[in-house]
Amino acid sequence: MDFEAKIISREISEMLWDMERTVGTAESCTGGRIAEAIISVPGASKYFKGGIISYTNEIKEALLGVDHDLLEEKTAVCEEVAIEMVKGACRALNTDYAMSATGIAGPSGGTKDIPVGTIWLACGNASRVATLKVQEDHGRDINLAIATNKAMQLFLDYLKAENVPMKELEG
């Protein structure tokens, strides 16, 4: 894990600690890298409950409740699946928030419509989920590092937006 992910993880840690909220992960292509970034900060057991590595559609359906027809129609690499993974992880892990990643890290597996390096990231809770599509192919290891960092930044931005004091919103 790189320095940037550790810095972001520390900020996430402080926010979740202060908010007394919990998070979990549902990862496909990143295979636990997002969870690893989260637990890099001492004390993560206070807010990180766990993660589900749902590398196959079977696990996405069985453990996260991702709709079979959605997977058949749009494949696992789409925004809707990333959203369902977040909601499913919140349910399965009983967390306030979850983060997800689903995509094609490479070096093979891509298609004309979904090229290698396409990764959908999502974070949020049962009622509001933010998403981000990554489309960069720099080789498998770099693709996964980029996706992990972007997922962490997406979640940090999400938490900051959730945690805006009412006075700031009114002003």
Secondary structure, DSSP 8 states (H G I E B T S, - for coil): --HHHHHHHHHHHHHHHHHT--EEEEESTTTTHHHHHHTTSTTGGGTEEEEEE--SHHHHHHHH---HHHHHHH-SSSHHHHHHHHHHHHHHHT-SEEEEEEE--SSS---SSS-TTEEEEEEE-SS-EEEEEEE--S-HHHHHHHHHHHHHHHHHHHHHHHT--HHHHH-
